[in-house]
Amino acid sequence: MATLTFLGAIQQVTGSCYLIETGDHRILLECGMYQGELRPEKTPDKLFHFDPKDINAVVLSHAHLDHSGMLPALTRHGFKGPIFATTPTRDLLDVMLKDAAFLQEKDVEWENRKRLRSGKEPVAPLYEINDVEQVLELVDTTDYDQRTQVTPGIEVCFHDAGHIIGSAIVELWISEKGHSRKLVFSGDLGNSFSPLLRDPGIVRSADLLLLESTYGDRDHRPATETRDEFRQALVQAFEDEGNVYIPAFAVGRTQDIIFRLGQFYHKNELKQQKVFLDSPMATSVSEIYTRYTGLYNKEHPEFNEAIRQGGWKDWLPILSYTRTTEESMALNEIASGAIIIAGSGMCTGGRIRHHLKHGLWHNRNHVIFVGFQARGTLGRALVDGAKQVRFMGEEFSVNAQIHTLGGFSAHAGQTQLLEWAGKFSELRPELYLVHGELEKMLALQKQFHTRYDWYANIPDLGETITL
């Protein structure tokens, strides 16, 4: 009998991973990395709850590391099967997993220097660049709305999720001994207020539905209000003679931010005349976005044409890319009037931490958060109102003004989740909430009961159900 085991993103939003087993095959739906305080130990025997050599295939909804970041470790420990994903997802994996491998190697290099001084054995990184190359060789790309065999008895079809370029809602048909069950995984559903991408596709039937619940407890602010709040924060920073720091989620949010800045620029509403994208990964991802303008919505034809013809600088002429470390460090010499978009989005690493080190203490500066901040991250501490934070081995006073713009989220809000799931036929699928913190799940569970009289299960980590 086929089973599904919940191995990640259970009552939290990272480490997405679900194991599907039939009598003959074992496939993974997602293979994500943990981020924040709930990240497990990295020792090899604790990486997976299964032997990677026994996995026949992986089905991947999209390229964000909390969904894909453990793929190189999977191959490093013996996985040899195909990885099914969309073509844009494969392009993004090339950038994101290589960046993750580079950071792994740097972290281990720093850790081993400490271990050497204390007489401890050195440790190895979770994975290296050659492991990423092996992942890329295994990716089997497929277009949206195309049904494809994963293994004998299991088929997949991807639909546009509208979350990032290439993101997918996953339909899986699982057949065994003459019986067939259809599982639908929402992946990360996009925010229908997204300025660039299309709305999530609609699926109307399933036996089992796994639904993300990142924002299961609330709706986002309307796009017009968020846009006005963003513009006002920029004006205030200019009047305060400070800089604006925007922690960058390299995929999706960065591109949305540049789009909005371009809108302000063309309407002569942008006071700042210096915008820096200080993230090599976000720069590479933005180049990938220019390849897939056919996946943009049709609401902004002038923008779509500018990207096709000349790229992002054609849309925002005052945009500059800082690729080298030296160029990034030079930005800290700018006293005022700059907008600096730098990774990482939750301030867990990357160049944004260096900019915050130089600017967080001064009340003339402004920090604008445009995405979800997981528990245990520096970003979460700042949006929760911390007055003192510690990072990079030092304590810092938080005097800069902190803004949180929820309307920029790439995730669907509560009402959008309910409306999307409500499109399923009256013969409701068995529903499980995943990829959300427990309090968000409980709020969404209550709404499903109130609105549809539909019970939403909240699984435990490691729980196994029969299909």
C-alpha positions as CSV (number, residue, x, y, z in Angstrom):
1,M,0.0,0.0,0.0
2,A,1.3,3.5,-1.0
3,T,2.3,5.8,1.9
4,L,3.3,9.4,2.4
5,T,5.7,10.5,5.2
6,F,6.0,14.1,6.3
7,L,9.7,14.8,6.7
8,G,10.1,18.6,6.5
9,A,8.3,21.9,6.5
10,I,5.9,20.5,9.2
11,Q,4.7,23.1,11.6
12,Q,7.4,25.4,10.2
13,V,8.3,26.9,6.9
14,T,11.7,25.4,6.0
15,G,13.1,22.0,5.0
16,S,10.3,20.9,2.7
17,C,10.4,17.2,2.1
18,Y,7.8,14.4,1.7
19,L,8.5,10.7,1.0
20,I,6.1,8.7,-1.1
21,E,6.5,5.0,-1.1
22,T,4.8,2.3,-3.2
23,G,5.5,-1.4,-3.2
24,D,8.1,-0.9,-5.9
25,H,9.3,2.8,-5.7
26,R,10.3,5.6,-3.4
27,I,10.2,9.2,-4.6
28,L,10.8,12.5,-2.8
29,L,8.5,15.4,-3.2
30,E,10.9,18.3,-2.5
31,C,14.4,18.1,-0.8
32,G,14.7,21.3,1.1
33,M,17.2,22.8,3.4
34,Y,16.4,24.0,6.9
35,Q,16.9,27.7,7.9
36,G,16.7,29.5,11.2
37,E,16.5,28.1,14.7
38,L,14.9,24.7,13.8
39,R,17.8,23.7,11.6
40,P,18.8,20.1,12.5
41,E,22.4,18.9,13.1
42,K,24.5,18.5,10.0
43,T,26.1,15.2,10.8
44,P,25.8,12.8,7.8
45,D,23.7,10.2,9.8
46,K,21.2,12.9,10.6
47,L,20.8,14.5,7.1
48,F,18.0,12.2,6.0
49,H,15.4,9.8,7.4
50,F,16.1,7.3,4.6
51,D,19.0,6.0,2.5
52,P,19.4,8.3,-0.5
53,K,20.5,5.3,-2.6
54,D,16.9,3.9,-2.2
55,I,15.2,7.0,-3.7
56,N,14.1,6.4,-7.3
57,A,13.3,10.0,-8.3
58,V,12.7,13.5,-6.9
59,V,9.8,15.8,-7.9
60,L,10.6,19.5,-7.2
61,S,8.1,22.3,-7.1
62,H,10.6,25.2,-7.4
63,A,14.2,26.3,-6.8
64,H,14.1,28.1,-3.4
65,L,16.6,26.5,-1.1
66,D,14.0,25.5,1.5
67,H,12.6,23.3,-1.2
68,S,15.7,22.3,-3.1
69,G,18.8,23.0,-1.0
70,M,19.6,19.4,0.1
71,L,19.6,18.0,-3.4
72,P,23.5,18.1,-3.6
73,A,23.7,16.3,-0.3
74,L,21.3,13.7,-1.6
75,T,23.5,13.0,-4.7
76,R,26.6,13.1,-2.5
77,H,25.2,10.2,-0.5
78,G,24.2,8.0,-3.4
79,F,21.1,9.3,-5.1
80,K,21.3,8.6,-8.9
81,G,17.7,9.0,-10.1
82,P,16.0,11.8,-12.2
83,I,14.9,15.1,-10.7
84,F,11.7,16.4,-12.3
85,A,11.3,20.2,-12.5
86,T,10.4,23.0,-14.9
87,T,13.1,24.5,-17.2
88,P,13.3,27.8,-15.3
89,T,13.7,25.9,-12.1
90,R,16.7,24.1,-13.6
91,D,18.3,27.4,-14.6
92,L,17.7,28.8,-11.1
93,L,19.2,25.7,-9.4
94,D,22.4,26.3,-11.4
95,V,22.8,29.6,-9.6
96,M,21.3,29.0,-6.2
97,L,22.9,25.6,-5.4
98,K,26.3,26.7,-6.5
99,D,26.0,29.7,-4.3
100,A,24.9,27.5,-1.4
101,A,27.9,25.2,-2.0
102,F,30.2,28.1,-2.0
103,L,28.8,29.3,1.4
104,Q,29.0,25.8,2.8
105,E,32.7,25.6,1.9
106,K,33.4,29.0,3.4
107,D,31.5,28.1,6.6
108,V,33.5,24.9,7.0
109,E,36.8,26.7,6.3
110,W,36.0,29.1,9.1
111,E,34.8,26.3,11.4
112,N,37.9,24.2,10.8
113,R,40.2,27.0,11.7
114,K,38.6,27.1,15.1
115,R,38.6,23.3,15.4
116,L,42.3,23.2,14.5
117,R,43.2,25.7,17.3
118,S,41.2,23.6,19.8
119,G,42.7,20.3,18.7
120,K,39.4,18.9,17.2
121,E,38.9,16.9,14.0
122,P,38.0,18.9,11.0
123,V,34.5,18.7,9.4
124,A,33.4,18.4,5.8
125,P,30.8,20.6,4.1
126,L,27.4,19.3,3.5
127,Y,28.2,19.4,-0.2
128,E,30.6,20.9,-2.8
129,I,30.4,22.3,-6.3
130,N,30.9,18.9,-7.9
131,D,27.8,17.6,-6.1
132,V,25.8,20.5,-7.5
133,E,27.1,19.6,-11.0
134,Q,25.8,16.1,-10.5
135,V,22.4,17.4,-9.5
136,L,22.2,19.5,-12.6
137,E,23.0,16.5,-14.8
138,L,20.0,14.6,-13.2
139,V,17.4,17.3,-13.8
140,D,14.7,16.2,-16.2
141,T,12.8,19.3,-17.3
142,T,9.2,19.4,-18.3
143,D,6.8,22.2,-19.4
144,Y,3.7,23.3,-17.5
145,D,0.5,21.3,-18.1
146,Q,2.4,18.3,-19.5
147,R,1.8,14.9,-17.9
148,T,5.1,12.9,-17.5
149,Q,6.0,9.5,-16.1
150,V,8.2,9.7,-12.9
151,T,8.5,6.0,-12.3
152,P,6.3,3.1,-13.4
153,G,3.0,3.8,-11.7
154,I,3.7,7.4,-10.8
155,E,3.1,10.4,-13.1
156,V,3.5,14.1,-12.6
157,C,2.1,17.3,-14.1
158,F,3.2,20.8,-13.2
159,H,1.0,24.0,-13.3
160,D,2.2,27.6,-12.8
161,A,2.1,28.5,-9.1
162,G,2.9,32.2,-9.7
163,H,5.4,32.2,-6.8
164,I,8.7,32.6,-8.6
165,I,9.8,32.0,-12.2
166,G,9.3,28.2,-12.9
167,S,7.4,27.5,-9.6
168,A,4.8,24.8,-9.9
169,I,1.7,23.3,-8.4
170,V,2.3,19.6,-8.5
171,E,-0.2,16.9,-9.5
172,L,0.9,13.3,-8.9
173,W,-1.0,10.2,-10.0
174,I,0.0,7.2,-7.9
175,S,-1.2,3.8,-9.2
176,E,-0.6,0.5,-7.4
177,K,-2.3,-2.9,-7.9
178,G,-5.1,-1.5,-10.0
179,H,-5.8,1.4,-7.6
180,S,-5.0,5.0,-8.4
181,R,-4.8,8.0,-6.1
182,K,-4.2,11.7,-7.1
183,L,-2.1,13.8,-4.8
184,V,-1.9,17.6,-5.3
185,F,0.8,19.7,-3.7
186,S,0.2,23.4,-3.8
187,G,4.0,24.1,-3.7
188,D,4.3,27.8,-2.7
189,L,1.3,29.6,-4.1
190,G,2.0,33.0,-5.4
191,N,0.4,36.2,-4.2
192,S,-2.2,37.3,-6.8
193,F,-1.0,40.9,-6.2
194,S,2.4,40.0,-7.7
195,P,3.3,42.7,-10.3
196,L,5.3,40.3,-12.6
197,L,4.0,36.8,-12.6
198,R,0.7,35.2,-13.5
199,D,-1.9,34.1,-10.9
200,P,-1.6,30.4,-9.6
201,G,-3.2,27.8,-11.9
202,I,-6.4,26.1,-10.8
203,V,-6.7,22.4,-10.0
204,R,-10.2,21.1,-9.4
205,S,-9.8,17.5,-8.3
206,A,-7.6,15.4,-6.0
207,D,-7.8,12.6,-3.4
208,L,-5.2,14.2,-1.2
209,L,-4.2,17.9,-1.0
210,L,-1.0,19.3,0.7
211,L,-1.5,23.0,1.1
212,E,1.1,25.5,2.1
213,S,0.1,27.8,5.0
214,T,3.0,30.3,5.3
215,Y,0.5,33.2,5.7
216,G,-2.4,31.1,6.9
217,D,-3.3,33.6,9.7
218,R,-3.6,36.8,7.7
219,D,-4.0,38.6,4.4
220,H,-1.4,40.8,2.9
221,R,-2.0,44.5,2.6
222,P,-3.5,45.5,-0.8
223,A,-0.9,46.2,-3.5
224,T,-1.8,49.9,-3.8
225,E,-1.4,50.4,0.0
226,T,1.9,48.5,-0.1
227,R,3.2,50.5,-3.0
228,D,2.2,53.8,-1.3
229,E,3.9,52.6,2.0
230,F,7.1,51.7,0.0
231,R,7.2,55.1,-1.7
232,Q,6.6,57.0,1.6
233,A,9.4,55.0,3.3
234,L,11.8,56.0,0.4
235,V,10.7,59.6,0.7
236,Q,11.2,59.6,4.5
237,A,14.7,58.1,4.1
238,F,15.6,60.8,1.6
239,E,14.4,63.6,3.9
240,D,16.3,62.0,6.8
241,E,19.4,62.1,4.6
242,G,20.0,58.4,5.1
243,N,20.3,55.3,3.1
244,V,17.8,52.5,2.5
245,Y,18.8,48.9,3.0
246,I,16.6,46.2,1.5
247,P,17.5,42.6,2.4
248,A,17.2,40.8,-0.9
249,F,15.5,37.5,-1.6
250,A,17.4,36.9,-4.8
251,V,14.5,35.1,-6.6
252,G,11.3,37.0,-7.1
253,R,11.3,39.7,-4.5
254,T,14.4,41.5,-5.9
255,Q,12.8,41.6,-9.3
256,D,9.5,42.9,-7.9
257,I,11.4,45.6,-6.0
258,I,13.3,46.8,-9.1
259,F,10.0,46.8,-11.0
260,R,8.4,49.1,-8.4
261,L,11.5,51.4,-8.2
262,G,11.3,51.7,-12.0
263,Q,7.6,52.7,-11.8
264,F,8.5,55.4,-9.3
265,Y,11.4,56.5,-11.5
266,H,9.3,56.9,-14.6
267,K,6.7,58.9,-12.6
268,N,9.4,61.1,-11.2
269,E,8.5,59.9,-7.7
270,L,11.9,58.4,-6.8
271,K,14.0,61.0,-4.9
272,Q,17.1,58.7,-4.7
273,Q,19.2,58.7,-7.8
274,K,21.5,55.7,-6.8
275,V,20.1,52.1,-6.7
276,F,22.6,49.3,-6.2
277,L,21.9,45.6,-6.6
278,D,24.6,44.3,-4.3
279,S,24.1,40.6,-4.7
280,P,25.9,38.6,-7.4
281,M,23.3,35.8,-7.0
282,A,20.3,38.2,-7.4
283,T,22.1,39.7,-10.4
284,S,22.4,36.3,-12.0
285,V,18.8,35.4,-11.2
286,S,17.6,38.7,-12.7
287,E,19.4,37.7,-15.9
288,I,17.5,34.4,-15.9
289,Y,14.2,36.3,-15.4
290,T,14.9,38.1,-18.7
291,R,14.8,34.7,-20.5
292,Y,11.2,33.9,-19.5
293,T,9.2,37.1,-20.1
294,G,6.5,34.8,-21.7
295,L,5.7,33.7,-18.1
296,Y,5.0,37.3,-17.0
297,N,1.5,38.6,-16.7
298,K,0.2,41.0,-19.3
299,E,-0.6,43.9,-17.0
300,H,2.5,45.9,-17.7
301,P,3.4,45.7,-21.4
302,E,5.8,48.6,-21.3
303,F,7.8,46.8,-18.6
304,N,7.8,43.5,-20.4
305,E,9.0,45.2,-23.6
306,A,11.8,47.0,-21.7
307,I,13.0,43.7,-20.2
308,R,12.9,42.0,-23.6
309,Q,14.8,44.7,-25.3
310,G,17.4,45.9,-22.9
311,G,17.1,44.1,-19.5
312,W,16.6,45.6,-16.1
313,K,18.8,48.7,-16.6
314,D,16.6,49.6,-19.5
315,W,13.7,49.7,-17.1
316,L,15.6,51.4,-14.2
317,P,18.5,53.4,-15.7
318,I,19.9,54.4,-12.3
319,L,20.4,50.8,-11.3
320,S,24.0,49.6,-10.8
321,Y,25.4,46.1,-10.1
322,T,28.1,45.6,-7.6
323,R,29.7,42.2,-8.4
324,T,33.0,42.4,-6.5
325,T,33.7,42.5,-2.8
326,E,35.6,45.7,-3.2
327,E,32.6,47.4,-5.0
328,S,30.3,46.2,-2.2
329,M,32.6,47.6,0.5
330,A,32.7,50.9,-1.3
331,L,29.0,51.3,-0.8
332,N,29.6,51.8,3.0
333,E,31.3,55.1,2.1
334,I,28.0,56.5,0.8
335,A,26.6,58.6,3.6
336,S,23.1,59.2,2.2
337,G,20.8,59.0,-0.8
338,A,21.4,55.4,-1.8
339,I,19.1,52.4,-2.1
340,I,21.1,49.2,-1.5
341,I,19.4,45.8,-2.2
342,A,21.7,43.1,-0.8
343,G,21.4,39.4,0.1
344,S,20.4,37.6,2.1
345,G,16.7,38.1,2.5
346,M,16.5,37.0,6.1
347,C,19.9,38.6,6.9
348,T,21.3,35.1,7.8
349,G,24.5,35.8,5.7
350,G,25.7,37.7,2.7
351,R,26.5,41.3,2.1
352,I,23.4,42.8,3.8
353,R,25.0,42.0,7.2
354,H,28.0,44.1,6.4
355,H,25.8,47.0,5.4
356,L,23.7,46.7,8.6
357,K,26.9,46.6,10.6
358,H,27.7,50.0,9.2
359,G,24.2,51.5,9.1
360,L,21.9,49.8,11.7
361,W,23.1,52.1,14.5
362,H,22.1,55.4,12.9
363,N,18.5,56.7,13.0
364,R,18.8,58.4,9.6
365,N,18.9,55.0,7.9
366,H,15.9,52.8,7.0
367,V,15.7,49.0,6.6
368,I,12.8,47.7,4.5
369,F,11.8,44.0,4.8
370,V,9.8,42.7,1.9
371,G,9.5,39.0,2.7
372,F,8.9,36.4,5.4
373,Q,11.4,36.2,8.2
374,A,11.8,32.7,9.8
375,R,12.3,32.3,13.5
376,G,15.9,32.4,14.7
377,T,17.0,34.8,11.9
378,L,18.4,38.3,12.3
379,G,15.7,39.5,10.0
380,R,13.0,38.1,12.4
381,A,14.7,39.8,15.4
382,L,14.6,43.2,13.6
383,V,11.0,43.0,12.4
384,D,10.0,41.9,15.9
385,G,11.4,45.1,17.3
386,A,14.7,44.1,18.9
387,K,16.7,47.1,20.1
388,Q,19.9,45.3,20.4
389,V,21.1,42.5,18.0
390,R,24.2,40.4,17.9
391,F,25.8,39.2,14.6
392,M,29.3,39.0,13.1
393,G,30.6,38.6,16.7
394,E,29.4,42.1,17.8
395,E,26.5,43.7,19.6
396,F,24.7,46.5,17.6
397,S,22.1,49.0,18.7
398,V,19.1,49.2,16.4
399,N,18.4,52.9,15.7
400,A,17.5,52.7,12.0
401,Q,13.8,52.7,11.2
402,I,12.5,49.3,10.3
403,H,9.7,48.8,7.8
404,T,7.9,45.6,6.9
405,L,6.0,45.5,3.6
406,G,3.8,42.4,3.7
407,G,2.2,43.1,0.4
408,F,5.4,42.3,-1.4
409,S,5.2,38.7,-0.2
410,A,5.5,36.1,-3.0
411,H,3.1,33.8,-0.9
412,A,-0.6,33.8,-1.0
413,G,-2.4,35.3,2.0
414,Q,-5.1,33.5,4.0
415,T,-8.1,34.5,1.7
416,Q,-6.1,33.6,-1.4
417,L,-5.3,30.2,0.0
418,L,-8.9,29.6,0.9
419,E,-10.2,30.7,-2.5
420,W,-7.6,28.6,-4.3
421,A,-8.5,25.5,-2.4
422,G,-12.2,26.3,-2.7
423,K,-12.0,25.6,-6.4
424,F,-11.7,21.9,-5.8
425,S,-14.9,20.0,-6.5
426,E,-17.5,19.5,-3.7
427,L,-16.0,16.0,-3.2
428,R,-13.3,17.6,-1.2
429,P,-9.8,15.9,-1.0
430,E,-8.3,14.9,2.3
431,L,-6.5,18.1,3.3
432,Y,-3.1,18.5,5.1
433,L,-1.5,21.8,6.0
434,V,2.2,22.1,5.5
435,H,4.9,24.8,5.2
436,G,3.7,27.0,8.0
437,E,4.3,27.8,11.6
438,L,1.8,26.1,13.9
439,E,-0.2,29.2,14.9
440,K,-0.6,30.0,11.2
441,M,-1.9,26.5,10.5
442,L,-4.3,26.6,13.4
443,A,-5.8,29.9,12.1
444,L,-6.1,28.5,8.6
445,Q,-7.6,25.3,10.0
446,K,-10.3,27.3,11.7
447,Q,-11.1,29.2,8.6
448,F,-11.5,26.0,6.5
449,H,-13.9,24.7,9.1
450,T,-15.9,28.0,9.2
451,R,-16.0,28.6,5.5
452,Y,-16.2,25.2,4.0
453,D,-16.9,22.8,6.9
454,W,-13.7,21.1,5.7
455,Y,-11.3,19.6,8.2
456,A,-7.7,20.5,7.6
457,N,-5.2,18.0,9.2
458,I,-2.0,19.3,10.8
459,P,0.6,16.5,10.5
460,D,3.4,15.9,12.9
461,L,7.0,15.6,11.7
462,G,7.7,12.0,10.8
463,E,4.0,11.1,10.5
464,T,3.1,8.5,7.9
465,I,-0.3,8.2,6.2
466,T,-1.6,5.7,3.7
467,L,-2.7,6.8,0.3
